[in-house]
């Protein structure tokens, strides 16, 4: 039974390859993208590279059926990153194989996955007798250099084409690699007050983040910046939560932080019991004071 790594347009899958190698089974990289991407996927630890061709005008998900067909020949553990195209391919594989999908695992072993449950209050280990599809952080880019040869396979993509591309004016958030994160919650009264938090984050050389309502309910901060069980799950050295109550859904995303500091006007807020340090008071006074002290 093989282990598969799905590569779709981005060489940043080194963590997937590392996890696949540790499982002990032969590792096959199934690649959708330019030939240079297929050559990069021929990295140490990869035994076989199947290249389904360049995307061209098609969307990555147009190759979903072709990817699923490759995996179905010898089904096993299938690993993919968190990007939209990679998850679309993984979903097609899971549907074809009737395989369960596991997201954000803490540990992967042969036919066994451990993951966090109940907002990080407990861990759960499950065993799988058949194929399983797993979503992981991709990690650093691959650079090739392994012994595997690239095997071109003619794939017939579905009729899904890209009709337009509009760059996002802001680069995607990279909260996972940030050493310091400043997150804001519903304690902030208005979007116009967001510069107070942005200034504090800049003074700390930290990434800006938020609780889910600030991103999905109010649209004050980009959705790729909300921390929680259903959003970003991060482990920075410092997590500064400003005006965040600390409900279970949110704390499940930051529980792994080395140091949690809260600014909150409610001494009974749930986050108080889960923080290493707490500044009790009005964020409109405390946040600017911290910013000035750090200048």
C-alpha positions in Angstrom: 0.0 0.0 0.0 1.5 3.3 -1.1 1.6 6.7 0.5 0.7 9.7 -1.8 1.6 13.3 -1.7 -0.5 15.6 -3.8 1.3 18.5 -5.4 -0.7 21.2 -7.2 1.0 24.3 -8.5 3.1 24.9 -5.4 6.4 23.2 -4.4 5.8 24.0 -0.7 5.1 20.4 0.4 8.3 19.4 2.2 6.4 18.7 5.4 4.1 16.4 3.5 7.0 14.4 2.1 8.6 14.2 5.5 5.4 12.8 7.0 4.9 10.4 4.2 8.5 9.0 4.5 8.0 8.4 8.2 5.0 6.0 7.4 7.5 3.6 5.9 5.5 2.8 2.7 6.7 3.7 -0.8 6.0 7.4 -1.5 4.4 8.6 -4.7 4.1 12.3 -5.6 1.2 13.0 -7.9 1.8 16.4 -9.6 -0.4 18.8 -11.4 1.5 21.8 -12.7 4.6 22.8 -14.8 7.3 20.2 -15.5 9.6 22.2 -13.2 7.2 21.4 -10.3 7.4 17.7 -11.2 11.2 17.8 -11.1 11.1 19.6 -7.7 8.8 16.8 -6.4 11.5 14.3 -7.2 13.0 15.0 -3.8 14.8 12.7 -1.4 12.3 10.2 0.1 10.0 10.3 -2.9 10.1 6.9 -4.8 7.9 7.8 -7.7 6.7 11.0 -9.4 3.6 10.9 -11.6 3.2 14.1 -13.6 -0.3 14.8 -15.0 0.7 17.8 -17.0 0.6 21.6 -16.8 -2.6 23.3 -15.7 -2.7 25.8 -18.6 -6.0 27.6 -18.7 -7.7 25.0 -16.6 -8.3 25.2 -12.9 -6.4 22.8 -10.7 -9.5 21.0 -9.7 -10.1 20.1 -13.3 -7.5 17.3 -12.8 -9.3 15.9 -9.7 -10.6 12.8 -11.5 -7.2 12.1 -13.0 -5.5 12.4 -9.6 -8.1 10.1 -8.0 -7.5 7.5 -10.8 -3.8 7.4 -10.0 -4.4 6.9 -6.3 -7.1 4.3 -6.8 -4.6 1.9 -8.5 -2.9 1.3 -5.1 -4.9 3.2 -2.4 -3.3 4.1 0.9 -2.6 7.2 2.9 -3.0 10.4 0.9 -1.5 13.7 2.1 -2.3 17.2 0.7 -1.7 20.8 1.8 -4.2 23.4 2.9 -4.4 25.4 -0.3 -7.7 25.4 -2.1 -6.5 23.4 -5.2 -4.8 20.8 -3.1 -7.9 20.3 -0.9 -10.0 20.0 -4.1 -7.8 17.2 -5.4 -7.8 15.5 -2.0 -11.6 15.7 -1.8 -11.9 13.9 -5.2 -9.6 11.2 -4.0 -11.5 10.7 -0.8 -14.8 10.5 -2.6 -13.5 8.0 -5.1 -12.0 5.8 -2.4 -14.8 6.3 0.1 -12.0 7.4 2.4 -12.3 9.5 5.6 -10.8 12.9 5.6 -8.7 14.1 8.6 -7.7 17.7 9.1 -5.1 19.2 11.4 -3.7 16.0 12.8 -1.2 16.2 15.7 0.6 12.9 14.8 0.4 10.4 11.9 1.5 6.8 12.2 0.9 3.8 10.0 -3.0 3.6 9.7 -3.3 5.7 12.9 -4.0 9.4 13.3 -4.0 11.5 16.5 -5.8 14.8 16.4 -7.0 17.5 18.8 -10.7 17.5 19.8 -13.0 19.6 22.0 -11.1 22.8 21.2 -7.8 21.4 22.2 -8.9 20.1 25.6 -8.3 16.5 24.6 -6.6 14.4 21.9 -8.2 11.5 20.0 -6.4 8.6 18.3 -8.1 6.7 15.5 -7.1 3.7 13.5 -7.9 3.2 9.9 -8.1 -0.2 8.2 -8.2 1.3 4.7 -7.2 4.4 2.8 -7.4 7.8 4.5 -7.0 11.4 3.2 -5.1 13.8 5.5 -4.8 17.6 5.3 -1.5 19.0 6.6 0.5 22.3 6.5 2.7 21.9 3.4 5.9 23.3 4.7 8.9 24.5 2.8 9.4 24.2 -1.0 10.9 21.0 -2.4 14.1 21.4 -4.5 14.4 18.0 -6.2 17.6 16.1 -6.1 16.1 12.7 -5.3 16.6 9.6 -7.4 13.0 9.3 -8.6 12.3 9.8 -12.3 9.4 11.9 -13.5 6.7 9.8 -15.2 4.5 11.9 -17.6 0.9 10.6 -17.7 -1.6 12.1 -20.2 -4.5 13.4 -18.2 -7.8 14.6 -19.6 -8.9 17.6 -17.4 -12.5 18.4 -16.9 -14.1 21.4 -18.6 -13.2 23.8 -15.8 -11.2 26.8 -17.0 -10.0 30.0 -15.3 -11.8 33.0 -16.9 -10.2 35.7 -14.8 -7.5 36.4 -12.2 -7.5 39.4 -9.9 -4.6 39.7 -7.5 -5.3 40.3 -3.9 -3.9 43.7 -2.9 -2.8 42.2 0.5 -0.5 39.2 0.6 -1.9 36.1 2.4 -1.3 35.9 6.1 1.5 33.6 7.3 0.4 33.3 10.9 1.8 29.7 11.2 5.4 30.9 11.0 5.0 34.1 13.1 6.9 34.3 16.4 4.5 37.0 17.6 0.8 37.5 17.0 -1.5 40.3 18.1 -5.2 39.3 17.8 -8.2 41.5 18.2 -11.8 40.6 19.1 -15.2 42.1 19.6 -13.9 44.3 22.3 -13.0 46.7 19.5 -16.0 48.9 18.9 -15.6 49.9 15.3 -13.5 49.0 12.2 -12.2 52.6 12.2 -10.4 51.8 15.5 -8.4 48.9 13.9 -5.3 51.2 13.5 -4.9 51.1 17.3 -4.3 47.3 17.1 -2.3 47.5 13.9 0.1 50.0 15.5 0.6 47.7 18.5 1.3 44.8 16.2 3.8 46.9 14.2 5.5 47.9 17.4 5.9 44.2 18.4 6.9 43.2 14.9 3.9 40.8 15.1 1.4 39.5 12.6 -2.2 40.8 13.0 -4.9 38.2 13.7 -8.5 38.2 15.0 -11.3 36.2 16.5 -13.8 34.6 14.1 -16.6 37.2 14.4 -14.2 40.0 13.5 -13.4 38.2 10.2 -16.6 36.4 9.2 -19.3 38.4 10.9 -18.0 41.9 10.6 -15.4 41.6 7.8 -13.0 43.9 9.6 -10.0 41.7 9.1 -9.2 39.2 6.2 -10.6 35.7 6.8 -7.2 34.1 6.5 -6.3 35.9 9.8 -8.8 34.5 12.2 -7.6 32.1 14.9 -9.7 29.3 16.1 -10.7 25.6 15.8 -12.2 26.3 12.3 -9.5 28.9 11.3 -5.8 29.2 11.9 -4.3 27.0 14.6 -1.0 28.5 15.6 1.8 28.2 18.1 3.7 31.5 18.3 6.2 32.5 21.0 3.8 35.4 22.0 0.1 35.6 21.5 -1.4 38.9 22.6 -5.2 38.8 22.6 -6.8 42.2 22.7 -10.5 42.4 23.5 -11.1 38.7 23.0 -13.3 36.8 25.5 -11.5 33.5 25.1 -14.3 31.1 24.1 -13.4 27.5 23.4 -13.5 27.8 19.7 -11.0 30.6 19.7 -8.6 29.2 22.3 -8.4 25.9 20.4 -6.5 27.9 17.8 -3.9 29.5 20.0 -3.5 27.0 22.9 -0.1 26.0 21.7 1.4 29.5 22.2 4.4 29.7 24.4 3.1 32.8 26.1 -0.5 34.1 26.1 -1.1 37.7 27.2 -4.6 39.2 27.3 -5.9 42.7 27.4 -9.5 42.6 28.6 -11.8 44.8 30.6 -13.6 41.8 32.1 -11.7 40.1 34.9 -14.1 37.1 34.7 -13.6 36.6 30.9 -12.7 33.0 30.0 -9.4 34.0 28.5 -8.2 35.3 31.9 -7.8 31.8 33.3 -6.0 30.6 30.2 -3.4 33.5 30.0 0.0 33.8 31.5 -0.4 37.5 32.0 -3.5 39.7 32.0 -3.8 43.5 31.7 -7.3 44.3 33.0 -8.7 47.6 31.6 -9.9 49.4 28.6 -8.0 48.4 25.4 -8.4 51.9 24.1 -6.1 53.0 26.9 -3.9 50.0 27.3 -3.1 49.2 23.7 -1.8 52.7 22.8 0.2 52.8 26.1 1.9 49.5 25.2 2.6 50.8 21.7 4.2 54.0 23.1 6.3 51.9 25.6 7.6 49.7 22.8 8.6 52.7 20.6 
